[in-house]
Amino acid sequence: VQLQASGGGLVQPGGSLRLSCAASGSIFSINTMGWYRQAPGKQRELVATITSGDSTKYLDSVKGRFTISRDNAKNTVYLQMNSLKFEDTAIYYCNVDIGPLSVDYWGQGTLVTVSS
């Protein structure tokens, strides 16, 4: 299984970006899909997750600004990020767990830089 993340870039404060992460390969079924981020000098943190039943969970600091969604037909998870702040600058990683054994897979990371 491979995950291909895209959509990162440089954006001004208050701007928006949409991240995508597509899973490919031998996929039996995808359970939870999510996005994590790691800022320089900090630990990786959970940003948002979405279950196979479309239940979502968000980091408190992104609630109301970020929206996670998934397209099961495309094995893809999205993260719409609005009203971006300096502190959202980080490498964003997608994560999926697949199959009855919930095996974890990680994408390669995509850099989001919020700067004026």
C-alpha positions in Angstrom: 0.0 0.0 0.0 1.3 3.5 -0.9 0.0 6.9 0.2 0.6 9.9 -2.0 0.0 13.2 -0.3 -0.3 16.5 -2.2 -1.5 20.1 -1.8 1.0 21.7 0.5 2.6 25.0 -0.2 3.2 28.6 0.8 0.1 30.6 1.9 -0.4 33.9 3.6 -2.2 34.1 7.0 -5.9 33.8 6.5 -5.5 31.8 3.3 -6.6 28.3 2.4 -5.1 25.1 1.2 -6.6 21.7 0.4 -4.5 18.6 1.1 -5.2 15.3 -0.6 -3.9 11.8 0.1 -4.6 8.9 -2.1 -4.0 5.3 -1.2 -3.1 2.7 -3.8 -2.1 -0.9 -3.9 -3.7 -4.0 -2.3 -6.4 -2.4 -0.2 -8.9 -4.6 1.4 -10.8 -1.9 3.3 -9.8 1.4 4.8 -10.9 2.1 8.3 -9.9 5.4 9.9 -8.1 8.0 7.7 -6.3 11.0 9.2 -3.9 13.8 9.1 -1.1 14.6 11.5 1.4 17.4 11.5 4.9 18.0 12.8 6.2 21.5 13.3 10.0 22.2 13.6 11.2 21.2 17.1 7.8 19.7 18.1 6.3 16.3 18.3 3.9 15.0 15.7 0.3 15.7 16.6 -3.1 14.5 15.5 -4.9 17.1 13.4 -8.0 15.3 12.3 -9.4 11.8 11.7 -12.4 10.4 9.9 -13.8 6.9 10.4 -15.3 4.6 7.9 -18.6 5.8 9.3 -17.7 9.4 8.6 -17.3 10.3 12.3 -14.7 13.1 12.6 -12.4 14.3 15.3 -10.2 17.5 15.4 -7.4 19.0 17.2 -8.9 21.8 19.3 -6.8 24.5 17.7 -8.1 23.7 14.2 -11.8 23.2 15.0 -14.0 25.5 12.8 -11.1 26.1 10.4 -10.2 22.7 9.1 -12.5 20.0 7.6 -11.6 16.4 6.9 -13.4 14.4 4.3 -13.0 11.2 2.4 -13.9 9.7 -1.0 -14.1 5.9 -0.5 -14.4 5.3 -4.3 -11.0 7.0 -4.7 -9.4 5.8 -1.5 -8.6 9.4 -0.8 -8.7 11.6 2.3 -8.8 15.4 2.1 -8.1 18.2 4.5 -9.6 21.6 3.7 -7.7 24.2 5.7 -9.1 27.7 6.0 -8.1 30.8 8.0 -4.6 29.5 8.2 -2.4 30.8 10.9 1.4 31.0 11.4 1.2 28.2 13.9 -0.3 25.9 11.3 3.1 25.7 9.6 4.3 22.1 9.6 4.8 19.0 7.6 1.4 17.3 7.3 1.3 13.5 7.1 -1.7 11.4 6.1 -2.3 8.1 7.9 -4.7 5.3 7.1 -5.4 2.0 8.8 -6.4 -0.8 6.6 -8.1 -4.2 6.8 -9.4 -6.3 9.7 -6.0 -6.0 11.5 -5.9 -2.2 11.2 -2.5 -2.0 9.8 -1.1 1.6 9.8 0.3 3.3 6.7 1.9 6.8 6.4 2.2 9.2 3.6 5.5 11.0 2.8 4.4 14.3 4.2 3.6 17.6 2.5 4.9 20.9 3.7 2.5 23.7 4.6 4.1 27.1 5.3 2.0 30.0 6.5 4.0 33.2 6.1 3.4 36.8 5.1 
